[in-house]
């Protein structure tokens, strides 16, 4: 079942790469802050690399000006891939790149999709959510094959 507005973000572990792989608990990431989490089906994939992540990089200052404390990008990839993708996209260090390698948070949110027909296994749907102190206030989930409501421009216009 897909998470709904008013529900708390589930507590699971994610990975990020700083000076080595570091585990981050989702409940700690969202605690006491306004967090915009957007998810992509995969790092280095065409739309994710040409439009989705670049849109959030370009909108980062505007999102912070609208009260977002943390902007985080998540994909069902490992931490090394997320770090390499961030570097290739010149993502600022302030943008959190979260690896949900086993799709733990993706599944807990009910936002997984089966991409086995494309050789990608279980992945995340393309979505964005805004949570305040761990409670979902806004949720934008794109229909399969679309890139519209999870785009930075759409989210920014709806803040």
Beta strands, then each sheet from edge to edge (+ up, - down):
strand 1: 13-17
strand 2: 21-25
strand 3: 34-40
strand 4: 70-75
strand 5: 96-99
strand 6: 112-114
strand 7: 122-124
strand 8: 127-132
strand 9: 135-141
sheet 1: 1+ 2-
sheet 2: 5+ 4+ 3+ 8- 9+
sheet 3: 6+ 7-
end
